[in-house]
């Protein structure tokens, strides 16, 4: 058995060796798909630039995309809204990478980081002009670092997707960073995903699939019946139905659901207020 690769160490190495770090995030769930640990690593190094490519924006209303762009800009982070599928703003991204390097550096090195299934390799392939980095519609396909020449001046490292340790299983399902075949229980996972999507955007599943239901359990049962997924003997094949539903969300983005920027800002303000209050308590105790 070969030596197990240390993916986080590989990503850290590429960040240290790059002039520009492009973090590719999911435009549907910007705050969930950020790897802030690596963002902070970039910010700590003087002269290193962080750009965020907010990918998959073709799946989100323009108004929502603009709200998220303002949030990032207010945090002092440059963001480019992109869509690998629609080839939106990919040339803008290339120019932004080159422009962000100050001084007389001729050869520019950039690395693309981000969670699995955010579209890193797809964006890089478009930037290069022809397929060069392995791409597949399943999360975690890039297994090792790819070094690619984009232009005479620009080289790009495509790194494996690295998951933040604080992501719950439901978050991973929502973001599509885990494959159904990796799940110990696809049926329970499908219930969790239905519940999460219903919380974010009530009734959207009912509208997309034309199925009325009261609980996630009832939805999967009716979904199996509508797709005619049955075992020998006629019993509903709920596991197969659950896998199909998960795949349609993870690989096809069939359900139009996205993170609400206003709710994000509200929670952020609450966290900042709690942190201020905690600091004030500590200051008072120090006297």
BELRA-V958498 format. One record per residue. N is the residue number from 0. RES is the residue in three letters. PHI is phi in degrees with one decimal (none if undefined). D_FIRST is the distance of its C-alpha to the first C-alpha in whole Angstrom. Layout:
N	RES	PHI	D_FIRST
N	RES	PHI	D_FIRST
This chain:
0	UNK	none	0
1	UNK	-72.2	4
2	UNK	-68.2	7
3	UNK	-69.9	9
4	UNK	-74.9	12
5	UNK	-95.8	15
6	UNK	-61.3	17
7	UNK	-58.4	20
8	UNK	-65.8	20
9	UNK	-63.3	20
10	UNK	-65.8	23
11	UNK	-60.4	25
12	UNK	-63.3	24
13	UNK	-69.3	26
14	UNK	-62.1	29
15	UNK	-63.2	30
16	UNK	-92.6	30
17	UNK	-110.2	32
18	UNK	-81.6	35
19	UNK	-129.0	35
20	UNK	-110.3	33
21	UNK	-105.5	33
22	UNK	-96.3	32
23	UNK	-92.8	32
24	UNK	-119.4	33
25	UNK	-84.4	34
26	UNK	-62.0	38
27	UNK	-77.6	38
28	UNK	-136.3	37
29	UNK	-59.1	37
30	UNK	-72.4	37
31	UNK	-69.6	34
32	UNK	-95.1	32
33	UNK	-80.7	33
34	UNK	-106.1	30
35	UNK	-65.0	33
36	UNK	-57.0	31
37	UNK	-78.9	30
38	UNK	-58.7	33
39	UNK	-64.2	35
40	UNK	-62.7	32
41	UNK	-66.1	34
42	UNK	-63.9	38
43	UNK	-74.7	37
44	UNK	-100.3	37
45	UNK	-65.1	40
46	UNK	87.8	41
47	UNK	-96.3	37
48	UNK	-107.9	38
49	UNK	-110.4	37
50	UNK	-118.0	38
51	UNK	-111.8	37
52	UNK	-99.1	37
53	UNK	-87.0	38
54	UNK	-87.2	36
55	UNK	66.4	37
56	UNK	-71.8	41
57	UNK	-67.6	42
58	UNK	-95.9	41
59	UNK	-131.0	43
60	UNK	-59.3	47
61	UNK	-59.5	48
62	UNK	-60.7	50
63	UNK	-67.6	47
64	UNK	-59.4	45
65	UNK	-64.4	48
66	UNK	-63.4	48
67	UNK	-68.0	45
68	UNK	-60.6	45
69	UNK	-65.1	48
70	UNK	-59.1	46
71	UNK	-66.2	43
72	UNK	-63.3	46
73	UNK	-65.5	48
74	UNK	-86.7	45
75	UNK	81.1	45
76	UNK	-112.4	42
77	UNK	-76.1	43
78	UNK	-133.0	41
79	UNK	-121.5	41
80	UNK	-81.1	42
81	UNK	-129.5	40
82	UNK	-146.5	39
83	UNK	-64.9	36
84	UNK	-64.6	37
85	UNK	-97.3	41
86	UNK	54.0	40
87	UNK	-92.9	42
88	UNK	60.9	43
89	UNK	-70.3	40
90	UNK	-70.6	42
91	UNK	-61.3	43
92	UNK	-63.3	40
93	UNK	-59.3	39
94	UNK	-64.9	43
95	UNK	-64.8	42
96	UNK	-61.5	39
97	UNK	-67.6	41
98	UNK	-67.2	44
99	UNK	-73.5	43
100	UNK	-90.7	42
101	UNK	-91.0	45
102	UNK	86.8	46
103	UNK	-105.4	46
104	UNK	-75.8	42
105	UNK	-86.6	42
106	UNK	-87.2	38
107	UNK	-108.8	37
108	UNK	-112.6	33
109	UNK	-128.8	32
110	UNK	-123.5	29
111	UNK	-103.5	29
112	UNK	-123.2	27
113	UNK	148.4	28
114	UNK	-68.4	26
115	UNK	-59.4	24
116	UNK	71.0	27
117	UNK	-88.2	30
118	UNK	101.3	30
119	UNK	-58.3	29
120	UNK	-65.7	27
121	UNK	-63.6	30
122	UNK	-63.0	33
123	UNK	-63.4	31
124	UNK	-59.5	32
125	UNK	-68.2	35
126	UNK	-60.7	36
127	UNK	-76.7	35
128	UNK	100.2	37
129	UNK	-155.3	34
130	UNK	-63.3	31
131	UNK	-138.4	28
132	UNK	-90.8	25
133	UNK	-56.6	23
134	UNK	-130.8	25
135	UNK	-149.2	25
136	UNK	-80.0	27
137	UNK	-129.7	24
138	UNK	-68.3	23
139	UNK	77.9	20
140	UNK	-72.6	20
141	UNK	-72.3	20
142	UNK	-100.4	16
143	UNK	-150.1	17
144	UNK	-71.0	20
145	UNK	-106.3	23
146	UNK	-107.5	26
147	UNK	-129.2	29
148	UNK	-92.4	32
149	UNK	-91.9	35
150	UNK	-136.8	38
151	UNK	-57.6	39
152	UNK	-92.8	39
153	UNK	-107.6	36
154	UNK	-116.2	32
155	UNK	-127.5	30
156	UNK	-97.5	27
157	UNK	-102.4	25
158	UNK	-101.6	23
159	UNK	-63.0	20
160	UNK	-69.9	22
161	UNK	-122.5	22
162	UNK	-91.3	24
163	UNK	-62.5	26
164	UNK	-70.9	26
165	UNK	-91.5	29
166	UNK	-76.3	29
167	UNK	-77.9	30
168	UNK	-60.3	28
169	UNK	-64.3	32
170	UNK	-62.4	32
171	UNK	-62.7	28
172	UNK	-66.2	30
173	UNK	-62.1	33
174	UNK	-81.8	31
175	UNK	75.6	29
176	UNK	-94.1	26
177	UNK	-134.7	24
178	UNK	-88.0	24
179	UNK	-55.4	25
180	UNK	-70.3	23
181	UNK	-86.7	21
182	UNK	-85.2	24
183	UNK	-71.7	24
184	UNK	-147.0	28
185	UNK	-66.0	29
186	UNK	-66.6	33
187	UNK	-64.8	33
188	UNK	-64.1	31
189	UNK	-65.5	34
190	UNK	-61.3	37
191	UNK	-63.4	35
192	UNK	-67.2	35
193	UNK	-58.4	39
194	UNK	-62.3	40
195	UNK	-66.4	39
196	UNK	-65.7	40
197	UNK	-61.7	44
198	UNK	-69.7	44
199	UNK	-74.4	43
200	UNK	-142.6	45
201	UNK	-55.6	47
202	UNK	77.4	48
203	UNK	-66.3	46
204	UNK	-66.8	44
205	UNK	-59.5	47
206	UNK	-69.4	48
207	UNK	-69.5	45
208	UNK	-100.2	45
209	UNK	63.4	49
210	UNK	-125.5	48
211	UNK	-90.6	50
212	UNK	-155.2	48
213	UNK	-105.6	49
214	UNK	-134.3	45
215	UNK	-57.0	41
216	UNK	-61.0	41
217	UNK	-65.8	44
218	UNK	-60.9	43
219	UNK	-63.6	40
220	UNK	-62.8	42
221	UNK	-70.6	45
222	UNK	-62.6	42
223	UNK	-62.5	40
224	UNK	-67.2	44
225	UNK	-66.8	45
226	UNK	-87.4	42
227	UNK	56.6	43
228	UNK	-96.7	39
229	UNK	-135.1	40
230	UNK	-86.3	38
231	UNK	-61.6	40
232	UNK	104.6	43
233	UNK	98.8	44
234	UNK	-68.7	42
235	UNK	-61.0	41
236	UNK	-94.3	37
237	UNK	-70.0	36
238	UNK	-65.2	33
239	UNK	-65.1	33
240	UNK	-61.5	36
241	UNK	-62.8	34
242	UNK	-63.2	31
243	UNK	-62.5	33
244	UNK	-61.2	35
245	UNK	-61.7	32
246	UNK	-63.5	31
247	UNK	-66.8	34
248	UNK	-80.3	34
249	UNK	-70.6	31
250	UNK	-97.8	31
251	UNK	-113.8	34
252	UNK	56.8	36
253	UNK	-68.5	39
254	UNK	-94.2	40
255	UNK	-75.5	42
256	UNK	-135.5	41
257	UNK	-152.8	41
258	UNK	-75.3	41
259	UNK	-84.3	45
260	UNK	-63.5	46
261	UNK	-66.8	49
262	UNK	-66.1	47
263	UNK	-61.5	44
264	UNK	-64.5	47
265	UNK	-63.2	49
266	UNK	-65.8	46
267	UNK	-63.4	45
268	UNK	-63.1	49
269	UNK	-64.2	49
270	UNK	-63.7	46
271	UNK	-65.8	48
272	UNK	-66.2	51
273	UNK	-63.0	49
274	UNK	-65.9	47
275	UNK	-63.5	51
276	UNK	-63.3	52
277	UNK	-67.4	50
278	UNK	-65.1	51
279	UNK	-64.2	54
280	UNK	-62.4	54
281	UNK	-64.6	52
282	UNK	-64.3	55
283	UNK	-66.2	57
284	UNK	-70.6	56
285	UNK	-76.1	56
286	UNK	-87.2	60
